[in-house]
Amino acid sequence: MTALYRSPATKSDIVKHLVYPVPDPALPLLRVHLMRMIGRYATVGPNAVLALAREGYRSRAANLKDLVGMAAFPGF
């Protein structure tokens, strides 16, 4: 599920470009980040969707091999 929030208009100028947290190899998940959008506002939050297949471009596409590999990965 996507969680993306728009910053208040009064705070949009604090973000001039992408801002990402420092990666943590022990927890390789997408964390909160800030993005400056074309409309001159800022968004806050992860905007990734968990994919059930490496090449799954449709919303219900799933690949059992990819799912097992993802579930077996210790960082997941």
PDB file of N, CA, C and O in Angstrom:
ATOM      1  N   MET A   1       0.841  -1.172   0.000  1.00  0.00           N
ATOM      2  CA  MET A   1       0.000   0.000   0.000  1.00  0.00           C
ATOM      3  C   MET A   1       0.891   1.242   0.000  1.00  0.00           C
ATOM      4  O   MET A   1       1.945   1.259   0.636  1.00  0.00           O
ATOM      5  N   THR A   2       0.480   2.227  -0.684  1.00  0.00           N
ATOM      6  CA  THR A   2       1.242   3.460  -0.794  1.00  0.00           C
ATOM      7  C   THR A   2       0.853   4.421   0.315  1.00  0.00           C
ATOM      8  O   THR A   2      -0.330   4.620   0.592  1.00  0.00           O
ATOM      9  N   ALA A   3       1.845   5.011   0.940  1.00  0.00           N
ATOM     10  CA  ALA A   3       1.599   6.046   1.947  1.00  0.00           C
ATOM     11  C   ALA A   3       2.378   7.276   1.526  1.00  0.00           C
ATOM     12  O   ALA A   3       3.602   7.313   1.652  1.00  0.00           O
ATOM     13  N   LEU A   4       1.689   8.264   1.036  1.00  0.00           N
ATOM     14  CA  LEU A   4       2.333   9.467   0.541  1.00  0.00           C
ATOM     15  C   LEU A   4       1.531  10.666   1.021  1.00  0.00           C
ATOM     16  O   LEU A   4       0.317  10.725   0.828  1.00  0.00           O
ATOM     17  N   TYR A   5       2.196  11.601   1.633  1.00  0.00           N
ATOM     18  CA  TYR A   5       1.542  12.774   2.187  1.00  0.00           C
ATOM     19  C   TYR A   5       2.105  14.041   1.549  1.00  0.00           C
ATOM     20  O   TYR A   5       3.284  14.096   1.196  1.00  0.00           O
ATOM     21  N   ARG A   6       1.275  15.032   1.406  1.00  0.00           N
ATOM     22  CA  ARG A   6       1.679  16.308   0.846  1.00  0.00           C
ATOM     23  C   ARG A   6       1.952  17.266   2.002  1.00  0.00           C
ATOM     24  O   ARG A   6       1.144  17.385   2.924  1.00  0.00           O
ATOM     25  N   SER A   7       3.090  17.943   1.947  1.00  0.00           N
ATOM     26  CA  SER A   7       3.430  18.886   3.006  1.00  0.00           C
ATOM     27  C   SER A   7       2.550  20.131   2.894  1.00  0.00           C
ATOM     28  O   SER A   7       2.039  20.434   1.816  1.00  0.00           O
ATOM     29  N   PRO A   8       2.370  20.854   4.003  1.00  0.00           N
ATOM     30  CA  PRO A   8       1.615  22.107   3.926  1.00  0.00           C
ATOM     31  C   PRO A   8       2.329  23.093   2.998  1.00  0.00           C
ATOM     32  O   PRO A   8       3.555  23.073   2.888  1.00  0.00           O
ATOM     33  N   ALA A   9       1.569  23.941   2.344  1.00  0.00           N
ATOM     34  CA  ALA A   9       2.135  24.907   1.396  1.00  0.00           C
ATOM     35  C   ALA A   9       3.184  25.794   2.055  1.00  0.00           C
ATOM     36  O   ALA A   9       4.132  26.216   1.393  1.00  0.00           O
ATOM     37  N   THR A  10       3.033  26.081   3.330  1.00  0.00           N
ATOM     38  CA  THR A  10       3.993  26.942   4.027  1.00  0.00           C
ATOM     39  C   THR A  10       5.337  26.264   4.237  1.00  0.00           C
ATOM     40  O   THR A  10       6.324  26.944   4.515  1.00  0.00           O
ATOM     41  N   LYS A  11       5.403  24.944   4.110  1.00  0.00           N
ATOM     42  CA  LYS A  11       6.648  24.196   4.342  1.00  0.00           C
ATOM     43  C   LYS A  11       7.263  23.641   3.066  1.00  0.00           C
ATOM     44  O   LYS A  11       8.332  23.033   3.124  1.00  0.00           O
ATOM     45  N   SER A  12       6.635  23.827   1.935  1.00  0.00           N
ATOM     46  CA  SER A  12       7.127  23.239   0.681  1.00  0.00           C
ATOM     47  C   SER A  12       8.490  23.763   0.259  1.00  0.00           C
ATOM     48  O   SER A  12       9.232  23.050  -0.417  1.00  0.00           O
ATOM     49  N   ASP A  13       8.840  24.978   0.634  1.00  0.00           N
ATOM     50  CA  ASP A  13      10.118  25.555   0.217  1.00  0.00           C
ATOM     51  C   ASP A  13      11.329  24.970   0.939  1.00  0.00           C
ATOM     52  O   ASP A  13      12.461  25.241   0.540  1.00  0.00           O
ATOM     53  N   ILE A  14      11.123  24.177   1.988  1.00  0.00           N
ATOM     54  CA  ILE A  14      12.274  23.607   2.700  1.00  0.00           C
ATOM     55  C   ILE A  14      12.904  22.452   1.928  1.00  0.00           C
ATOM     56  O   ILE A  14      14.037  22.067   2.216  1.00  0.00           O
ATOM     57  N   VAL A  15      12.190  21.895   0.953  1.00  0.00           N
ATOM     58  CA  VAL A  15      12.695  20.782   0.154  1.00  0.00           C
ATOM     59  C   VAL A  15      13.054  21.311  -1.231  1.00  0.00           C
ATOM     60  O   VAL A  15      12.182  21.748  -1.983  1.00  0.00           O
ATOM     61  N   LYS A  16      14.342  21.268  -1.563  1.00  0.00           N
ATOM     62  CA  LYS A  16      14.806  21.750  -2.875  1.00  0.00           C
ATOM     63  C   LYS A  16      15.059  20.606  -3.854  1.00  0.00           C
ATOM     64  O   LYS A  16      15.071  20.826  -5.066  1.00  0.00           O
ATOM     65  N   HIS A  17      15.265  19.372  -3.342  1.00  0.00           N
ATOM     66  CA  HIS A  17      15.518  18.207  -4.178  1.00  0.00           C
ATOM     67  C   HIS A  17      15.200  16.968  -3.351  1.00  0.00           C
ATOM     68  O   HIS A  17      14.726  17.088  -2.221  1.00  0.00           O
ATOM     69  N   LEU A  18      15.452  15.792  -3.891  1.00  0.00           N
ATOM     70  CA  LEU A  18      15.162  14.545  -3.175  1.00  0.00           C
ATOM     71  C   LEU A  18      15.962  14.462  -1.880  1.00  0.00           C
ATOM     72  O   LEU A  18      17.139  14.823  -1.851  1.00  0.00           O
ATOM     73  N   VAL A  19      15.334  13.991  -0.815  1.00  0.00           N
ATOM     74  CA  VAL A  19      16.001  13.795   0.463  1.00  0.00           C
ATOM     75  C   VAL A  19      15.683  12.374   0.923  1.00  0.00           C
ATOM     76  O   VAL A  19      14.530  12.045   1.201  1.00  0.00           O
ATOM     77  N   TYR A  20      16.721  11.535   1.001  1.00  0.00           N
ATOM     78  CA  TYR A  20      16.566  10.150   1.426  1.00  0.00           C
ATOM     79  C   TYR A  20      17.336   9.911   2.717  1.00  0.00           C
ATOM     80  O   TYR A  20      18.362  10.552   2.946  1.00  0.00           O
ATOM     81  N   PRO A  21      16.859   8.996   3.571  1.00  0.00           N
ATOM     82  CA  PRO A  21      17.618   8.658   4.775  1.00  0.00           C
ATOM     83  C   PRO A  21      18.854   7.832   4.413  1.00  0.00           C
ATOM     84  O   PRO A  21      18.918   7.235   3.338  1.00  0.00           O
ATOM     85  N   VAL A  22      19.815   7.804   5.303  1.00  0.00           N
ATOM     86  CA  VAL A  22      21.011   6.985   5.096  1.00  0.00           C
ATOM     87  C   VAL A  22      20.595   5.516   5.128  1.00  0.00           C
ATOM     88  O   VAL A  22      19.893   5.103   6.051  1.00  0.00           O
ATOM     89  N   PRO A  23      21.012   4.713   4.138  1.00  0.00           N
ATOM     90  CA  PRO A  23      20.622   3.301   4.108  1.00  0.00           C
ATOM     91  C   PRO A  23      21.170   2.525   5.297  1.00  0.00           C
ATOM     92  O   PRO A  23      22.264   2.804   5.787  1.00  0.00           O
ATOM     93  N   ASP A  24      20.407   1.564   5.745  1.00  0.00           N
ATOM     94  CA  ASP A  24      20.817   0.668   6.823  1.00  0.00           C
ATOM     95  C   ASP A  24      20.801  -0.753   6.272  1.00  0.00           C
ATOM     96  O   ASP A  24      19.720  -1.283   6.018  1.00  0.00           O
ATOM     97  N   PRO A  25      21.968  -1.398   6.073  1.00  0.00           N
ATOM     98  CA  PRO A  25      22.010  -2.741   5.491  1.00  0.00           C
ATOM     99  C   PRO A  25      21.217  -3.770   6.295  1.00  0.00           C
ATOM    100  O   PRO A  25      20.763  -4.769   5.737  1.00  0.00           O
ATOM    101  N   ALA A  26      21.047  -3.542   7.584  1.00  0.00           N
ATOM    102  CA  ALA A  26      20.291  -4.483   8.408  1.00  0.00           C
ATOM    103  C   ALA A  26      18.788  -4.367   8.148  1.00  0.00           C
ATOM    104  O   ALA A  26      18.035  -5.289   8.462  1.00  0.00           O
ATOM    105  N   LEU A  27      18.355  -3.262   7.586  1.00  0.00           N
ATOM    106  CA  LEU A  27      16.932  -3.039   7.327  1.00  0.00           C
ATOM    107  C   LEU A  27      16.779  -2.354   5.967  1.00  0.00           C
ATOM    108  O   LEU A  27      16.564  -1.144   5.901  1.00  0.00           O
ATOM    109  N   PRO A  28      16.892  -3.135   4.874  1.00  0.00           N
ATOM    110  CA  PRO A  28      16.905  -2.526   3.539  1.00  0.00           C
ATOM    111  C   PRO A  28      15.517  -2.203   2.982  1.00  0.00           C
ATOM    112  O   PRO A  28      15.237  -2.479   1.815  1.00  0.00           O
ATOM    113  N   LEU A  29      14.670  -1.636   3.791  1.00  0.00           N
ATOM    114  CA  LEU A  29      13.336  -1.263   3.329  1.00  0.00           C
ATOM    115  C   LEU A  29      13.299   0.226   3.011  1.00  0.00           C
ATOM    116  O   LEU A  29      14.130   0.999   3.486  1.00  0.00           O
ATOM    117  N   LEU A  30      12.336   0.605   2.211  1.00  0.00           N
ATOM    118  CA  LEU A  30      12.165   2.011   1.880  1.00  0.00           C
ATOM    119  C   LEU A  30      11.636   2.742   3.098  1.00  0.00           C
ATOM    120  O   LEU A  30      10.623   2.348   3.677  1.00  0.00           O
ATOM    121  N   ARG A  31      12.318   3.801   3.483  1.00  0.00           N
ATOM    122  CA  ARG A  31      11.878   4.579   4.644  1.00  0.00           C
ATOM    123  C   ARG A  31      11.382   5.941   4.176  1.00  0.00           C
ATOM    124  O   ARG A  31      11.342   6.223   2.978  1.00  0.00           O
ATOM    125  N   VAL A  32      11.012   6.764   5.118  1.00  0.00           N
ATOM    126  CA  VAL A  32      10.444   8.066   4.796  1.00  0.00           C
ATOM    127  C   VAL A  32      11.454   8.925   4.037  1.00  0.00           C
ATOM    128  O   VAL A  32      12.621   9.006   4.419  1.00  0.00           O
ATOM    129  N   HIS A  33      11.007   9.550   2.986  1.00  0.00           N
ATOM    130  CA  HIS A  33      11.840  10.460   2.213  1.00  0.00           C
ATOM    131  C   HIS A  33      10.993  11.640   1.755  1.00  0.00           C
ATOM    132  O   HIS A  33       9.763  11.590   1.787  1.00  0.00           O
ATOM    133  N   LEU A  34      11.664  12.695   1.331  1.00  0.00           N
ATOM    134  CA  LEU A  34      11.005  13.914   0.884  1.00  0.00           C
ATOM    135  C   LEU A  34      11.291  14.135  -0.595  1.00  0.00           C
ATOM    136  O   LEU A  34      12.402  13.885  -1.063  1.00  0.00           O
ATOM    137  N   MET A  35      10.289  14.602  -1.324  1.00  0.00           N
ATOM    138  CA  MET A  35      10.465  14.853  -2.748  1.00  0.00           C
ATOM    139  C   MET A  35       9.853  16.197  -3.116  1.00  0.00           C
ATOM    140  O   MET A  35       8.763  16.540  -2.659  1.00  0.00           O
ATOM    141  N   ARG A  36      10.547  16.934  -3.924  1.00  0.00           N
ATOM    142  CA  ARG A  36      10.017  18.181  -4.486  1.00  0.00           C
ATOM    143  C   ARG A  36       9.329  17.813  -5.796  1.00  0.00           C
ATOM    144  O   ARG A  36       9.945  17.193  -6.663  1.00  0.00           O
ATOM    145  N   MET A  37       8.085  18.180  -5.948  1.00  0.00           N
ATOM    146  CA  MET A  37       7.311  17.802  -7.127  1.00  0.00           C
ATOM    147  C   MET A  37       7.287  18.936  -8.154  1.00  0.00           C
ATOM    148  O   MET A  37       7.658  20.070  -7.850  1.00  0.00           O
ATOM    149  N   ILE A  38       6.857  18.622  -9.343  1.00  0.00           N
ATOM    150  CA  ILE A  38       6.800  19.597 -10.427  1.00  0.00           C
ATOM    151  C   ILE A  38       5.882  20.769 -10.084  1.00  0.00           C
ATOM    152  O   ILE A  38       6.119  21.888 -10.541  1.00  0.00           O
ATOM    153  N   GLY A  39       4.844  20.532  -9.291  1.00  0.00           N
ATOM    154  CA  GLY A  39       3.916  21.586  -8.918  1.00  0.00           C
ATOM    155  C   GLY A  39       4.430  22.479  -7.802  1.00  0.00           C
ATOM    156  O   GLY A  39       3.669  23.261  -7.233  1.00  0.00           O
ATOM    157  N   ARG A  40       5.713  22.372  -7.486  1.00  0.00           N
ATOM    158  CA  ARG A  40       6.405  23.179  -6.466  1.00  0.00           C
ATOM    159  C   ARG A  40       5.930  22.888  -5.044  1.00  0.00           C
ATOM    160  O   ARG A  40       6.055  23.741  -4.164  1.00  0.00           O
ATOM    161  N   TYR A  41       5.394  21.707  -4.814  1.00  0.00           N
ATOM    162  CA  TYR A  41       5.044  21.286  -3.466  1.00  0.00           C
ATOM    163  C   TYR A  41       5.903  20.087  -3.103  1.00  0.00           C
ATOM    164  O   TYR A  41       6.524  19.478  -3.974  1.00  0.00           O
ATOM    165  N   ALA A  42       5.941  19.751  -1.844  1.00  0.00           N
ATOM    166  CA  ALA A  42       6.759  18.631  -1.380  1.00  0.00           C
ATOM    167  C   ALA A  42       5.862  17.486  -0.931  1.00  0.00           C
ATOM    168  O   ALA A  42       4.783  17.702  -0.379  1.00  0.00           O
ATOM    169  N   THR A  43       6.328  16.263  -1.179  1.00  0.00           N
ATOM    170  CA  THR A  43       5.627  15.092  -0.661  1.00  0.00           C
ATOM    171  C   THR A  43       6.528  14.406   0.349  1.00  0.00           C
ATOM    172  O   THR A  43       7.753  14.484   0.264  1.00  0.00           O
ATOM    173  N   VAL A  44       5.908  13.737   1.297  1.00  0.00           N
ATOM    174  CA  VAL A  44       6.616  13.065   2.382  1.00  0.00           C
ATOM    175  C   VAL A  44       6.111  11.637   2.466  1.00  0.00           C
ATOM    176  O   VAL A  44       4.903  11.400   2.483  1.00  0.00           O
ATOM    177  N   GLY A  45       7.033  10.682   2.520  1.00  0.00           N
ATOM    178  CA  GLY A  45       6.627   9.310   2.770  1.00  0.00           C
ATOM    179  C   GLY A  45       7.141   8.330   1.742  1.00  0.00           C
ATOM    180  O   GLY A  45       7.622   8.727   0.680  1.00  0.00           O
ATOM    181  N   PRO A  46       7.041   7.057   2.051  1.00  0.00           N
ATOM    182  CA  PRO A  46       7.382   6.045   1.051  1.00  0.00           C
ATOM    183  C   PRO A  46       6.294   6.025  -0.004  1.00  0.00           C
ATOM    184  O   PRO A  46       5.109   6.119   0.315  1.00  0.00           O
ATOM    185  N   ASN A  47       6.691   5.903  -1.245  1.00  0.00           N
ATOM    186  CA  ASN A  47       5.711   5.840  -2.316  1.00  0.00           C
ATOM    187  C   ASN A  47       5.930   4.586  -3.152  1.00  0.00           C
ATOM    188  O   ASN A  47       5.717   4.589  -4.365  1.00  0.00           O
ATOM    189  N   ALA A  48       6.355   3.523  -2.496  1.00  0.00           N
ATOM    190  CA  ALA A  48       6.607   2.265  -3.187  1.00  0.00           C
ATOM    191  C   ALA A  48       5.460   1.296  -2.925  1.00  0.00           C
ATOM    192  O   ALA A  48       4.783   1.369  -1.899  1.00  0.00           O
ATOM    193  N   VAL A  49       5.262   0.405  -3.859  1.00  0.00           N
ATOM    194  CA  VAL A  49       4.250  -0.625  -3.721  1.00  0.00           C
ATOM    195  C   VAL A  49       4.974  -1.966  -3.789  1.00  0.00           C
ATOM    196  O   VAL A  49       5.819  -2.170  -4.661  1.00  0.00           O
ATOM    197  N   LEU A  50       4.653  -2.867  -2.887  1.00  0.00           N
ATOM    198  CA  LEU A  50       5.270  -4.189  -2.875  1.00  0.00           C
ATOM    199  C   LEU A  50       4.886  -4.934  -4.146  1.00  0.00           C
ATOM    200  O   LEU A  50       3.702  -5.114  -4.432  1.00  0.00           O
ATOM    201  N   ALA A  51       5.885  -5.364  -4.905  1.00  0.00           N
ATOM    202  CA  ALA A  51       5.638  -6.100  -6.138  1.00  0.00           C
ATOM    203  C   ALA A  51       5.664  -7.592  -5.847  1.00  0.00           C
ATOM    204  O   ALA A  51       6.510  -8.065  -5.087  1.00  0.00           O
ATOM    205  N   LEU A  52       4.758  -8.319  -6.438  1.00  0.00           N
ATOM    206  CA  LEU A  52       4.681  -9.765  -6.230  1.00  0.00           C
ATOM    207  C   LEU A  52       5.387 -10.543  -7.334  1.00  0.00           C
ATOM    208  O   LEU A  52       5.355 -11.773  -7.362  1.00  0.00           O
ATOM    209  N   ALA A  53       6.030  -9.805  -8.247  1.00  0.00           N
ATOM    210  CA  ALA A  53       6.806 -10.414  -9.325  1.00  0.00           C
ATOM    211  C   ALA A  53       7.810  -9.378  -9.821  1.00  0.00           C
ATOM    212  O   ALA A  53       7.523  -8.181  -9.823  1.00  0.00           O
ATOM    213  N   ARG A  54       8.984  -9.836 -10.240  1.00  0.00           N
ATOM    214  CA  ARG A  54      10.011  -8.913 -10.725  1.00  0.00           C
ATOM    215  C   ARG A  54       9.551  -8.152 -11.955  1.00  0.00           C
ATOM    216  O   ARG A  54       9.835  -6.962 -12.092  1.00  0.00           O
ATOM    217  N   GLU A  55       8.850  -8.822 -12.842  1.00  0.00           N
ATOM    218  CA  GLU A  55       8.362  -8.196 -14.076  1.00  0.00           C
ATOM    219  C   GLU A  55       6.843  -8.098 -14.042  1.00  0.00           C
ATOM    220  O   GLU A  55       6.194  -8.181 -15.085  1.00  0.00           O
ATOM    221  N   GLY A  56       6.271  -7.923 -12.855  1.00  0.00           N
ATOM    222  CA  GLY A  56       4.820  -7.876 -12.714  1.00  0.00           C
ATOM    223  C   GLY A  56       4.292  -6.464 -12.871  1.00  0.00           C
ATOM    224  O   GLY A  56       4.233  -5.709 -11.901  1.00  0.00           O
ATOM    225  N   TYR A  57       3.915  -6.109 -14.061  1.00  0.00           N
ATOM    226  CA  TYR A  57       3.461  -4.749 -14.333  1.00  0.00           C
ATOM    227  C   TYR A  57       1.950  -4.584 -14.147  1.00  0.00           C
ATOM    228  O   TYR A  57       1.454  -3.461 -14.056  1.00  0.00           O
ATOM    229  N   ARG A  58       1.236  -5.683 -14.092  1.00  0.00           N
ATOM    230  CA  ARG A  58      -0.201  -5.611 -13.814  1.00  0.00           C
ATOM    231  C   ARG A  58      -0.416  -5.696 -12.314  1.00  0.00           C
ATOM    232  O   ARG A  58       0.441  -6.222 -11.603  1.00  0.00           O
ATOM    233  N   SER A  59      -1.517  -5.202 -11.822  1.00  0.00           N
ATOM    234  CA  SER A  59      -1.755  -5.144 -10.380  1.00  0.00           C
ATOM    235  C   SER A  59      -1.858  -6.524  -9.741  1.00  0.00           C
ATOM    236  O   SER A  59      -1.537  -6.669  -8.561  1.00  0.00           O
ATOM    237  N   ARG A  60      -2.287  -7.526 -10.469  1.00  0.00           N
ATOM    238  CA  ARG A  60      -2.443  -8.870  -9.882  1.00  0.00           C
ATOM    239  C   ARG A  60      -1.372  -9.850 -10.337  1.00  0.00           C
ATOM    240  O   ARG A  60      -1.497 -11.050 -10.094  1.00  0.00           O
ATOM    241  N   ALA A  61      -0.341  -9.374 -10.980  1.00  0.00           N
ATOM    242  CA  ALA A  61       0.723 -10.255 -11.457  1.00  0.00           C
ATOM    243  C   ALA A  61       1.523 -10.786 -10.274  1.00  0.00           C
ATOM    244  O   ALA A  61       1.920 -10.021  -9.394  1.00  0.00           O
ATOM    245  N   ALA A  62       1.758 -12.086 -10.253  1.00  0.00           N
ATOM    246  CA  ALA A  62       2.533 -12.703  -9.179  1.00  0.00           C
ATOM    247  C   ALA A  62       3.383 -13.819  -9.763  1.00  0.00           C
ATOM    248  O   ALA A  62       3.009 -14.445 -10.754  1.00  0.00           O
ATOM    249  N   ASN A  63       4.532 -14.062  -9.139  1.00  0.00           N
ATOM    250  CA  ASN A  63       5.439 -15.117  -9.558  1.00  0.00           C
ATOM    251  C   ASN A  63       5.860 -15.851  -8.292  1.00  0.00           C
ATOM    252  O   ASN A  63       6.459 -15.253  -7.399  1.00  0.00           O
ATOM    253  N   LEU A  64       5.551 -17.141  -8.209  1.00  0.00           N
ATOM    254  CA  LEU A  64       5.812 -17.923  -7.004  1.00  0.00           C
ATOM    255  C   LEU A  64       7.300 -17.937  -6.645  1.00  0.00           C
ATOM    256  O   LEU A  64       7.653 -17.808  -5.473  1.00  0.00           O
ATOM    257  N   LYS A  65       8.166 -18.092  -7.636  1.00  0.00           N
ATOM    258  CA  LYS A  65       9.612 -18.104  -7.376  1.00  0.00           C
ATOM    259  C   LYS A  65      10.070 -16.779  -6.760  1.00  0.00           C
ATOM    260  O   LYS A  65      10.854 -16.776  -5.811  1.00  0.00           O
ATOM    261  N   ASP A  66       9.586 -15.658  -7.293  1.00  0.00           N
ATOM    262  CA  ASP A  66       9.948 -14.347  -6.753  1.00  0.00           C
ATOM    263  C   ASP A  66       9.391 -14.156  -5.340  1.00  0.00           C
ATOM    264  O   ASP A  66      10.067 -13.591  -4.481  1.00  0.00           O
ATOM    265  N   LEU A  67       8.170 -14.621  -5.097  1.00  0.00           N
ATOM    266  CA  LEU A  67       7.567 -14.510  -3.767  1.00  0.00           C
ATOM    267  C   LEU A  67       8.342 -15.300  -2.721  1.00  0.00           C
ATOM    268  O   LEU A  67       8.561 -14.816  -1.610  1.00  0.00           O
ATOM    269  N   VAL A  68       8.758 -16.515  -3.073  1.00  0.00           N
ATOM    270  CA  VAL A  68       9.531 -17.352  -2.144  1.00  0.00           C
ATOM    271  C   VAL A  68      10.873 -16.702  -1.869  1.00  0.00           C
ATOM    272  O   VAL A  68      11.318 -16.663  -0.722  1.00  0.00           O
ATOM    273  N   GLY A  69      11.522 -16.193  -2.899  1.00  0.00           N
ATOM    274  CA  GLY A  69      12.811 -15.518  -2.713  1.00  0.00           C
ATOM    275  C   GLY A  69      12.695 -14.298  -1.817  1.00  0.00           C
ATOM    276  O   GLY A  69      13.565 -14.054  -0.981  1.00  0.00           O
ATOM    277  N   MET A  70      11.629 -13.532  -1.985  1.00  0.00           N
ATOM    278  CA  MET A  70      11.408 -12.350  -1.169  1.00  0.00           C
ATOM    279  C   MET A  70      11.137 -12.738   0.287  1.00  0.00           C
ATOM    280  O   MET A  70      11.676 -12.122   1.207  1.00  0.00           O
ATOM    281  N   ALA A  71      10.307 -13.753   0.491  1.00  0.00           N
ATOM    282  CA  ALA A  71       9.968 -14.186   1.859  1.00  0.00           C
ATOM    283  C   ALA A  71      11.190 -14.773   2.566  1.00  0.00           C
ATOM    284  O   ALA A  71      11.307 -14.666   3.786  1.00  0.00           O
ATOM    285  N   ALA A  72      12.102 -15.394   1.807  1.00  0.00           N
ATOM    286  CA  ALA A  72      13.290 -15.999   2.409  1.00  0.00           C
ATOM    287  C   ALA A  72      14.381 -14.988   2.719  1.00  0.00           C
ATOM    288  O   ALA A  72      15.299 -15.285   3.484  1.00  0.00           O
ATOM    289  N   PHE A  73      14.294 -13.796   2.133  1.00  0.00           N
ATOM    290  CA  PHE A  73      15.319 -12.776   2.349  1.00  0.00           C
ATOM    291  C   PHE A  73      15.240 -12.249   3.784  1.00  0.00           C
ATOM    292  O   PHE A  73      14.182 -11.782   4.206  1.00  0.00           O
ATOM    293  N   PRO A  74      16.342 -12.316   4.541  1.00  0.00           N
ATOM    294  CA  PRO A  74      16.311 -11.904   5.951  1.00  0.00           C
ATOM    295  C   PRO A  74      15.917 -10.445   6.175  1.00  0.00           C
ATOM    296  O   PRO A  74      15.377 -10.112   7.230  1.00  0.00           O
ATOM    297  N   GLY A  75      16.177  -9.573   5.206  1.00  0.00           N
ATOM    298  CA  GLY A  75      15.827  -8.173   5.367  1.00  0.00           C
ATOM    299  C   GLY A  75      14.357  -7.874   5.181  1.00  0.00           C
ATOM    300  O   GLY A  75      13.899  -6.773   5.487  1.00  0.00           O
ATOM    301  N   PHE A  76      13.612  -8.848   4.680  1.00  0.00           N
ATOM    302  CA  PHE A  76      12.194  -8.618   4.446  1.00  0.00           C
ATOM    303  C   PHE A  76      11.455  -8.764   5.743  1.00  0.00           C
ATOM    304  O   PHE A  76      10.234  -8.611   5.778  1.00  0.00           O
TER     305      PHE A  76
END
